[in-house]
Amino acid sequence: MITRINAKAETALREALGCVARLQDEGQIESALAVLNDEERTGAIGLAIVITGYVAVDVCGTRWLNQASFRQFAEDLAATGKIAERYQLNTERVYQYLSRTVLGPDRLEDVIPGEPEFTNLPIIVAEQALVVYGPKGMKIWHYLDQIESALELASALDPAVLPAAVLRSYMLPPKADDRGDTA
């Protein structure tokens, strides 16, 4: 059975991502999620976290990131473009968030204990990951659609097929890198 992403949470997340893309005030990001109940809000923030994780694994050639890759990914996100500048992304803070929460064992509230950063950082970093590492020539909204479709399909996989999926990813012929710098 495929687990569907909550449509209301996904819509609000897209609105929040759009606020980041338009370099709006951080209060606008929070306002985009204000229409959600607690469960939906948690789902939207969780989806932002998973989107960032997907991009990180995707850009690393479907390999799990090591500490050097985490650090490079964080540096790229914190130092690239208008979003990083506008929201004053800090490499160490982004690194801690990525390594401990996105692809790590810690809960978000253990890494980012308070608002507004608890809400804003996952959304800002997700948008920045889509912008910095999205495939060249593909609009970020199309990349986001691809990611969400893959997440829904992956939810239906029996864990027994995961070794085959990993094996398949390594058996694919290498492709020319069509993204920005890779982590």
N, C-alpha and C positions, 0 to 999 in steps of 0.2 A: 504494500500500500504506500502510495506516495503521500508524504506529508506536505501539505500546501502551506505556503507562507501566508500569514494572516494579511488579508487584503487591506484592511484599515491601517494596520501598523506599517505595511509596506508603502502605502500612499503617503502617510505622514512622514515616513523616513525620506521618501523621494522629495517631498516638499522641503524638509530640513536640509537635505543634500543640495537642493537648488539654492537655498539661502547661503550656504557656504560658497557655492559656485559664483553667486552674485556678490560675494564679499560683504554680506549684510552683517549687521550687528549680531553679536552672539545671542542676544535676547530673542531675536527672530528664530533662531534655531530651536530654542526652547518653546517658543510660541507654536511652531509647526507641530510639536508633539503634544500640545495642551489639549487637543481634542480626544486624546487617548485615555482609556482607563489605565490603572496600574499594570495590569497584565499585558495590555497592548503596548504600553510604553516600554516595558521590559523586553517585549518581543522586538520592537523597533531598534532599541539599543543593541540587543543581541544580534540582530540581523546586520547592523553596522559592523559589529565585531567580526562576524563570520565573513562578511564581504572583504574586509581587510585581510583576514587570514587566507581567503581564497586567492586574492591578488598576490600576496606574499609567496604562497606555494606555487602559483602559476608562473610568476616571474623568475622563480628559482628552478625552472624546468621540472616542475612537479616533484621536487625534492623538499624534504623537511628542512627548514632553515637551521643552520648552526649559529653559534654566537656571533661569528664574524658577519654572516649574512643578515642577522637581526640588526646588528649595528649599522651596516651599510644601508639597509632598507630604511632604518630610522633617520640616518643622516640625509639620505635622499629626500625623504618626506619633509624633514624639518628645514631643508635648505633650498628647495626648488620652487620657484614661482611665486605668484601673487598670494595664493592661499597661505603658504608658509609664512610669508611676510605679514600679511594682514592679521593672522591669528597668532603670530609670534610663537610658532611651534618650536619647542625646545628639544634638541636631539636626545638628551638624556631622559626626559619625561616620555617622549615617544618610544624610545628604546625600552624603558621599563614597562610601559603599557603593552608593547608588542610582545616582548619576551615573557612577561609574567601573565598577561591576560589573553591576548589574541591567540597565541600559540603556546601558552604556558598554563600551569595548573591553578593559578590564582583567580579568585573572583574579582570582578571589576571594583567592587566596594573596598577590597583589601588593598588595591593599588591606587585608586582615586576615591578617597573617602567622602568628598563633599561636592555639592553643587556650586557653581554651574558646570565645573569641569567634568563631573561624572556623566552628564548628558552630552556636553559639547565635544569633548575630546574624541570619543568613538566616532561621532559623525564627521567631524573635521578631518580626522585621519582617514576615514573611509573615502571621503570625497577626494582627498589629496592622493590617496593610493590609486583611485580610478583615473585621475588626471595624469599623474606622473607615469604610471605603468600601463595604462590602457593601450591596447594594440594601435599602432599608427593607422590612421585613416578610419578608425572606428569611433563613433561618438560614444561618450561615456555612458549615455543612457542605453545604448545597444550592448555595451560591455556589461552593464548592470543586468540587463535582461538575460544575457548569456549566463552570468554568474547565478542568478536566481533560478533559472531553469536547471542548471547543473546541480544546485543544492537540492532542489525538489527531487530530481531523479536520483541523486545519491542517497536520499533518505529512504528510498525503496530497496536499496541494495542489501542483500544479506551479507553480513560481515565475511562469510566464507568466500565471496567473490573478490574481496579486496586484494589478496595477493595476485590474482589474475589481472586486475586493473593496473596494479603497480607494474607488473611484468610487461603488460601491453605498453604502458607509457615509456618504458625503457627500450622496447623493441621498435618503436616508431623511428623512422629515419630522422636525423637531425634537420631542423629547419633553420632558415636564415632568421636571425633575430630582428624582429620588426617592432621592437619596443625601445623605450629609452634605456638608459644604463640599467643593467641588471644587478640585483643585490647578490 
